[in-house]
Amino acid sequence: MLKIGHEVVRPGKFRGDAPVTIPVPEELETVPGIPLNLREVDWYAREYPLETMNITERASRDWANTIRDGHTEMREIRKEHDKLNRPLIMAARLTGEQEPTADSTGEDVTELIKEKARDLGFLEVGITAYDHKYTYQSKKDWVKFPHVICLAYEQDFEPTQTIPSVDAEIVHSSTYRTEGAAGLELGRFINSLGYRAQVHSPNDNTGPYIPMFVEAGLGQLGACGYLLTPHEGSRCRLMMITTDAEITYDKPVDYGIHAFCQVCQVCVNRCPGRALMRDKIWWRGLEKNKLYFKRCRPVMARYLGCGICMKTCPIQKYGLQNTMEHYAETGQVLGKGTHDLEGYTLEGKGYFGPGELPVFDRGFFDMPHGDTEEWAFEQFKEKAKAAGGVITDELIEELREEVNRGLSQSRDNLEMMEEVDYI
């Protein structure tokens, strides 16, 4: 039995459930939150501000959507999701201008908000200061209020374990919609307490959410690039509400995840695209396992959104309490090396058990890069070069059409998001 360094007590999964105690072995203790060099974080935020990959990597996103739309079921799922989800996104965009529907009492409403969030089905809720360092450049003027309510909604267990599959993509989309509707209801509740609330739709992100969720004590960043939450690990969909309500901030917590992920490495070992880094590095002032985007997106595009890093995480599969208790008792990672945790099937490739990975043809990872305008110009140059340097009116017209299309997409940036920390 390993020596326990400290214990973390969290509310039960559902209202009325007994609190959950998570033991953190002494050898897994690091720091609460994310290891940071604040001087570097501030410098990067000032000199190289963040921007959504829906803009900076729009060319590859369009390419990926074209591939997904070649799969009949996926195309229909995407169309249905866009139809049902767009009204939720547009409603959320209006919430920042909505006035309170009652007068405030001036009392702290933290517990009222948390209780209402749990009643609406949110699995995790925490509150902290909104950190503008993590606002996308294109959203800088959008966020209005100083406090942020961080919310995580559980994605159903059984379909998630079939990743990558059509069923998993259906529950992925439906969880976003359910969460989006619940977030709007919570915003109206905050209005009824006498305060303003700006709902950040989970499909219209204002920035990378994970740092603020960590600051609010809702988990830590895993080697997979997802937030690992106490109850369900990465099997949550995230959203935020900013507000001017009278509230009390939560604090970051050391769940032992930073060190545990370095011991575990299951998601790193099982990634079909070899897109996860084994060792941590410092990136933009944060210590993390960096994801290799150019090896992730081609797999996600061709294999039903992939998500194998989510499926094979023991914290997602068994919960943090069970995983940590097992590690404390045995010094072993629960499920590691077993087909129960590590096995998966890729459509057209077959089943891969522990230690087995697919092999892809040369060129599998080739894809467009940059935003739509940059890629259009690269294609323009290649076509002009192939034509012996002759620039025709047709080539110029093609370039103009592609640039205009890219600008139009940037203005209407409504896309199903992943809460993966590529940044």
MIMIFI-729975 format. One record per residue (C-alpha): residue number from 1; residue in one letter; x, y, z. Coordinates in steps of 0.1 Angstrom, whole numbers, plus 2048, in hexadecimal, padded with zeros to 3 digits. Example, Ala and Ser with C-alpha at 12.3 -4.5 7.8 and 13.67 -1.06 7.14 Angstrom:
2
 num residuo east north  up
   1       a  87B   7D3 84E
   2       s  889   7F5 847
//
This chain:
423
 num residuo east north  up
   1       m  800   800 800
   2       l  80E   821 7F5
   3       k  810   83E 80E
   4       i  7F3   856 808
   5       g  7FE   87A 806
   6       h  7DC   88B 808
   7       e  7B8   884 801
   8       v  7A0   898 7EB
   9       v  77B   899 7F5
  10       r  762   8A1 7D9
  11       p  73C   8A2 7D9
  12       g  72B   882 7CE
  13       k  723   87D 7A9
  14       f  6FF   886 7AE
  15       r  6EC   89C 7C6
  16       g  6E7   889 7E6
  17       d  704   871 7E0
  18       a  71E   86E 7FC
  19       p  73F   881 7F6
  20       v  75A   86E 7E4
  21       t  77D   86C 7F3
  22       i  79A   869 7DB
  23       p  7BC   85D 7EA
  24       v  7DB   86C 7DA
  25       p  7FA   858 7E0
  26       e  818   86D 7EC
  27       e  82C   863 7CD
  28       l  812   873 7B6
  29       e  810   894 7C8
  30       t  81A   8B2 7B3
  31       v  809   8D4 7B3
  32       p  7E4   8DF 7B3
  33       g  7D9   8EA 791
  34       i  7F1   8EB 773
  35       p  817   8F1 778
  36       l  81B   914 76B
  37       n  836   92E 764
  38       l  820   94C 766
  39       r  83A   963 757
  40       e  83B   94E 738
  41       v  815   94A 737
  42       d  811   96F 738
  43       w  82B   975 71D
  44       y  81C   95C 705
  45       a  7F9   96A 70B
  46       r  806   98D 703
  47       e  81D   985 6E6
  48       y  80C   967 6D6
  49       p  7E8   968 6E1
  50       l  7D3   949 6DD
  51       e  7BB   943 6C0
  52       t  7A2   927 6BA
  53       m  7AE   90C 6A3
  54       n  78D   90F 691
  55       i  79E   92E 682
  56       t  7C3   926 683
  57       e  7BE   903 676
  58       r  79E   908 662
  59       a  7AC   8F7 643
  60       s  7B2   8D6 655
  61       r  790   8D9 666
  62       d  77E   8DD 645
  63       w  792   8C0 637
  64       a  789   8AA 655
  65       n  764   8B3 652
  66       t  765   8AA 62D
  67       i  773   887 636
  68       r  759   883 652
  69       d  73D   88D 63B
  70       g  747   870 624
  71       h  73B   859 640
  72       t  715   858 63A
  73       e  70B   854 65F
  74       m  724   86E 66B
  75       r  717   887 651
  76       e  6F3   883 65D
  77       i  6FE   885 682
  78       r  711   8A5 67B
  79       k  6F4   8B5 668
  80       e  6DB   8AC 683
  81       h  6F2   8B9 69E
  82       d  6F8   8DA 68C
  83       k  6D3   8DF 687
  84       l  6CA   8D8 6AC
  85       n  6E9   8E9 6BB
  86       r  6EA   90A 6A8
  87       p  6CC   91A 6BB
  88       l  6DD   911 6DC
  89       i  6FD   923 6D1
  90       m  6EB   941 6C4
  91       a  6D7   944 6E5
  92       a  6F7   942 6F9
  93       r  706   95E 6E5
  94       l  6EA   975 6F0
  95       t  6ED   96E 715
  96       g  707   988 71D
  97       e  6EF   9A4 715
  98       q  6D2   996 72A
  99       e  6C9   9A9 74A
 100       p  6C2   998 76B
 101       t  69D   990 771
 102       a  69E   998 796
 103       d  6B0   9AD 7AF
 104       s  6CE   99E 7C0
 105       t  6D0   99B 7E6
 106       g  6F5   9A0 7E6
 107       e  6FB   97F 7F7
 108       d  714   964 7EB
 109       v  701   94D 7D2
 110       t  71D   934 7CD
 111       e  70A   916 7DC
 112       l  6E9   91F 7CB
 113       i  6FA   91F 7A9
 114       k  70C   8FE 7B0
 115       e  6ED   8ED 7BC
 116       k  6D9   8F9 79E
 117       a  6F5   8ED 787
 118       r  6F5   8CA 797
 119       d  6CF   8CA 794
 120       l  6D2   8D1 76E
 121       g  6E9   8B3 76A
 122       f  70C   8C2 76C
 123       l  724   8A9 77B
 124       e  73F   8C2 785
 125       v  73B   8E7 78D
 126       g  756   8FF 79A
 127       i  75C   925 79A
 128       t  77A   93A 795
 129       a  785   95B 784
 130       y  783   95D 75F
 131       d  7A6   95E 751
 132       h  7A9   973 732
 133       k  7CB   964 729
 134       y  7B7   947 71C
 135       t  79F   95A 706
 136       y  7A2   955 6E1
 137       q  7AD   974 6CE
 138       s  78D   974 6BA
 139       k  778   974 6DA
 140       k  78B   98F 6EE
 141       d  76E   9A7 6EF
 142       w  753   98D 6F5
 143       v  758   983 71A
 144       k  746   99B 731
 145       f  748   98F 755
 146       p  764   988 76D
 147       h  75A   967 77D
 148       v  757   945 76B
 149       i  741   927 774
 150       c  752   908 767
 151       l  73A   8EC 75E
 152       a  740   8C8 753
 153       y  724   8B2 746
 154       e  728   88C 745
 155       q  728   879 724
 156       d  717   857 727
 157       f  72E   83B 730
 158       e  723   81E 719
 159       p  724   82F 6F7
 160       t  745   840 700
 161       q  755   81D 705
 162       t  74D   815 6E1
 163       i  765   831 6D5
 164       p  76B   836 6B8
 165       s  748   830 6AC
 166       v  728   840 69F
 167       d  718   83A 6C1
 168       a  734   84D 6D2
 169       e  731   86A 6BA
 170       i  70B   86C 6C0
 171       v  70F   86E 6E5
 172       h  72B   887 6E1
 173       s  714   89E 6CD
 174       s  6F5   899 6E3
 175       t  709   8A0 703
 176       y  714   8C2 6F5
 177       r  6F0   8CA 6EE
 178       t  6E2   8BF 70F
 179       e  6FE   8D2 721
 180       g  6F8   8F1 70C
 181       a  6D3   8F2 715
 182       a  6DB   8EC 73A
 183       g  6F4   909 739
 184       l  6DA   920 72B
 185       e  6C2   916 747
 186       l  6DD   91C 761
 187       g  6E3   93F 752
 188       r  6BF   947 756
 189       f  6C0   93B 77A
 190       i  6DD   953 781
 191       n  6C9   96F 771
 192       s  6AD   967 789
 193       l  6C5   96C 7A6
 194       g  6CB   98F 79B
 195       y  6EB   98B 788
 196       r  6F7   98A 764
 197       a  703   969 753
 198       q  715   964 732
 199       v  712   941 726
 200       h  730   934 712
 201       s  722   919 6FB
 202       p  737   8F9 6FB
 203       n  737   8FC 6D5
 204       d  741   920 6D3
 205       n  75F   921 6EA
 206       t  76F   941 6F5
 207       g  791   930 6FD
 208       p  7A1   911 70A
 209       y  78C   909 729
 210       i  7A2   8F0 73B
 211       p  7B8   909 74E
 212       m  79A   919 75F
 213       f  78A   8F8 767
 214       v  7AA   8ED 778
 215       e  7AB   90E 78B
 216       a  787   907 796
 217       g  792   8E6 7A5
 218       l  780   8CF 78C
 219       g  79D   8BA 782
 220       q  7BF   8BB 771
 221       l  7CC   8B9 74E
 222       g  7D4   896 743
 223       a  7EE   888 72B
 224       c  7D1   883 713
 225       g  7CC   8A9 711
 226       y  7AA   8A7 721
 227       l  79F   8B4 743
 228       l  79E   895 75A
 229       t  781   89B 773
 230       p  77D   889 794
 231       h  75E   874 78B
 232       e  760   86D 766
 233       g  783   877 75B
 234       s  782   884 737
 235       r  75E   877 731
 236       c  750   89A 736
 237       r  746   8B7 71F
 238       l  750   8D9 72B
 239       m  73F   8FC 72B
 240       m  741   91C 73E
 241       i  72B   939 74A
 242       t  73B   95A 753
 243       t  728   970 76C
 244       d  729   98E 783
 245       a  718   97B 79F
 246       e  724   97C 7C3
 247       i  737   95B 7C5
 248       t  754   94B 7D7
 249       y  771   93B 7C3
 250       d  77C   917 7C5
 251       k  7A0   90D 7C6
 252       p  7B6   8F6 7B0
 253       v  7BB   8D3 7BD
 254       d  7D7   8BA 7BA
 255       y  7C6   89A 7B0
 256       g  7E7   888 7A9
 257       i  7DF   888 784
 258       h  7FF   899 777
 259       a  815   87E 785
 260       f  7FC   861 780
 261       c  7FB   868 75A
 262       q  821   865 758
 263       v  81E   843 768
 264       c  7FF   838 755
 265       q  806   841 731
 266       v  7EA   82B 723
 267       c  7DB   847 70D
 268       v  7FE   84F 700
 269       n  805   82A 6F8
 270       r  7E3   824 6E8
 271       c  7E0   843 6D2
 272       p  7DC   837 6AE
 273       g  7ED   856 6A0
 274       r  809   857 6B9
 275       a  7FE   87A 6C0
 276       l  804   87B 6E6
 277       m  826   884 6F5
 278       r  833   86D 710
 279       d  847   888 723
 280       k  83B   8A9 72F
 281       i  849   8C9 720
 282       w  845   8EE 728
 283       w  82D   8FE 70E
 284       r  821   922 710
 285       g  82B   922 735
 286       l  818   902 73E
 287       e  827   8E0 746
 288       k  814   8C6 733
 289       n  814   8A8 71C
 290       k  811   8BA 6FA
 291       l  7FA   8AC 6DF
 292       y  806   8A9 6BC
 293       f  7E9   8B8 6A9
 294       k  7F5   8AD 686
 295       r  7F4   889 690
 296       c  7D3   88B 6A3
 297       r  7BC   89C 68A
 298       p  7C1   883 66D
 299       v  7B7   866 683
 300       m  799   879 692
 301       a  78E   882 66F
 302       r  78F   85E 661
 303       y  784   84A 67F
 304       l  764   858 68D
 305       g  773   874 6A2
 306       c  78B   85A 6B2
 307       g  78C   862 6D7
 308       i  7A0   843 6E0
 309       c  7B4   858 6F9
 310       m  793   85D 70B
 311       k  788   839 709
 312       t  7A9   82B 716
 313       c  7AD   842 734
 314       p  7A9   82E 754
 315       i  79B   84D 766
 316       q  780   850 74C
 317       k  779   82A 74D
 318       y  77A   824 772
 319       g  779   846 783
 320       l  794   858 796
 321       q  78C   84A 7B8
 322       n  78E   825 7AC
 323       t  7AD   82C 798
 324       m  7BF   83D 7B4
 325       e  7B5   824 7CE
 326       h  7C1   808 7B8
 327       y  7E2   819 7B2
 328       a  7E7   820 7D7
 329       e  7E1   7FB 7DF
 330       t  7F5   7EB 7C4
 331       g  80B   806 7B3
 332       q  7FB   7FC 792
 333       v  7E5   80E 779
 334       l  7C2   800 77A
 335       g  7BA   7EE 759
 336       k  7DC   7F4 749
 337       g  7E6   7D9 730
 338       t  7C2   7CA 72F
 339       h  7AB   7C8 711
 340       d  78F   7D7 727
 341       l  7A1   7F8 729
 342       e  7B8   7F9 70B
 343       g  7A6   7E7 6EF
 344       y  796   7F9 6D2
 345       t  78A   7F4 6AE
 346       l  791   80B 690
 347       e  778   808 674
 348       g  789   7F6 657
 349       k  7A8   7EF 66B
 350       g  79C   7D6 685
 351       y  7A1   7D1 6AA
 352       f  7C0   7DC 6BD
 353       g  7C8   7CE 6DF
 354       p  7E2   7D8 6F8
 355       g  803   7DF 6E7
 356       e  7F4   7DF 6C4
 357       l  7F1   7FE 6AF
 358       p  7E5   804 68B
 359       v  7FD   80C 66F
 360       f  7F4   827 656
 361       d  7FF   82C 632
 362       r  817   847 627
 363       g  805   868 624
 364       f  7EA   85F 63E
 365       f  7F4   87D 653
 366       d  7F5   896 636
 367       m  7DA   8B1 639
 368       p  7D5   8D6 632
 369       h  7E5   8EE 64B
 370       g  7DE   911 658
 371       d  7BF   925 653
 372       t  7AA   923 634
 373       e  7BA   942 624
 374       e  7DE   935 62A
 375       w  7D6   913 61C
 376       a  7C5   923 5FE
 377       f  7E4   937 5F7
 378       e  7FA   919 5FA
 379       q  7E4   906 5E1
 380       f  7E5   925 5CA
 381       k  80B   925 5CA
 382       e  80D   8FF 5C3
 383       k  7F4   902 5A6
 384       a  807   920 598
 385       k  828   90D 59B
 386       a  819   8EF 589
 387       a  80E   907 56D
 388       g  831   913 568
 389       g  82C   933 57C
 390       v  80F   93F 567
 391       i  7F4   94F 57D
 392       t  7D3   94D 56B
 393       d  7B2   95F 572
 394       e  7A3   93E 57C
 395       l  7BE   938 597
 396       i  7B8   95B 5A5
 397       e  793   956 5A5
 398       e  797   934 5B8
 399       l  7AD   946 5D2
 400       r  794   962 5D6
 401       e  777   949 5DC
 402       e  78B   935 5F5
 403       v  795   954 609
 404       n  772   961 60A
 405       r  766   93F 616
 406       g  77F   93F 632
 407       l  775   962 63D
 408       s  751   957 63E
 409       q  758   939 653
 410       s  76C   94D 66C
 411       r  74E   964 671
 412       d  737   947 678
 413       n  74D   930 68D
 414       l  734   917 699
 415       e  744   8F5 69D
 416       m  742   8D7 6B3
 417       m  760   8DB 6CA
 418       e  778   8C4 6DC
 419       e  784   8CD 6FE
 420       v  7A7   8C0 6F6
 421       d  7C4   8D6 6FF
 422       y  7D6   8D9 6DE
 423       i  7E0   8FD 6E6
//
